[in-house]
Amino acid sequence: MHIQLTKLIGQRFLFRGKVWIIVEILREEDALVIVPEQAAPHQRIQADQYGNAMRLSDHCKTLPLSNKDNADEYSDDVMELLSGCIHE
């Protein structure tokens, strides 16, 4: 289910009054990472010595991917984000 979201990396979305860009899908953590558009050039995910994402730098926001009540559905936050897709 989350594989489809990887196609949206780099896309812009209006979410809670700001324009955000999807920068990463963290499958193991079941999370989606977004960053405000103005911070995107400076955004990076900091990894440990093994390449595992350990912490987010700059102004990232991590949203849960799956709905806590039904793992086959996206979370309410992700659905809200996706509803604000900015078509270019």
Backbone hydrogen bonds, N-H to C=O, Kabsch-Sander energy under -0.5 kcal/mol:
donor,donor_aa,acceptor,acceptor_aa,energy
4,Q,1,M,-0.8
5,L,2,H,-0.8
6,T,2,H,-0.7
6,T,3,I,-1.0
7,K,4,Q,-1.1
8,L,5,L,-2.0
9,I,6,T,-1.1
10,G,22,I,-3.1
11,Q,8,L,-2.5
13,F,20,W,-2.7
14,L,84,G,-3.2
15,F,13,F,-0.7
15,F,18,K,-3.1
18,K,15,F,-1.2
20,W,13,F,-3.4
20,W,18,K,-0.6
21,I,35,V,-2.5
22,I,11,Q,-1.5
23,V,33,V,-2.8
24,E,33,V,-1.4
26,L,24,E,-0.5
26,L,31,A,-2.8
27,R,25,I,-1.0
30,D,26,L,-0.7
30,D,27,R,-0.9
31,A,26,L,-2.3
32,L,63,L,-2.9
33,V,24,E,-2.9
34,I,32,L,-0.5
34,I,61,K,-2.9
35,V,21,I,-2.0
37,E,19,V,-2.8
39,A,36,P,-1.5
40,A,36,P,-0.9
40,A,37,E,-0.8
42,H,39,A,-1.7
43,Q,40,A,-1.4
46,Q,44,R,-0.6
46,Q,55,R,-2.1
48,D,52,N,-2.4
51,G,48,D,-2.0
54,M,46,Q,-2.6
55,R,46,Q,-1.6
57,S,44,R,-1.7
60,C,57,S,-0.7
61,K,34,I,-2.6
63,L,32,L,-3.3
63,L,61,K,-0.5
65,L,30,D,-2.5
67,N,70,N,-0.8
67,N,73,E,-2.8
73,E,70,N,-2.1
75,S,65,L,-2.6
79,M,75,S,-2.3
80,E,76,D,-2.4
81,L,77,D,-2.4
82,L,78,V,-2.9
83,S,79,M,-1.7
84,G,80,E,-0.5
84,G,81,L,-1.5
85,C,82,L,-1.3
86,I,12,R,-2.3
87,H,85,C,-0.7
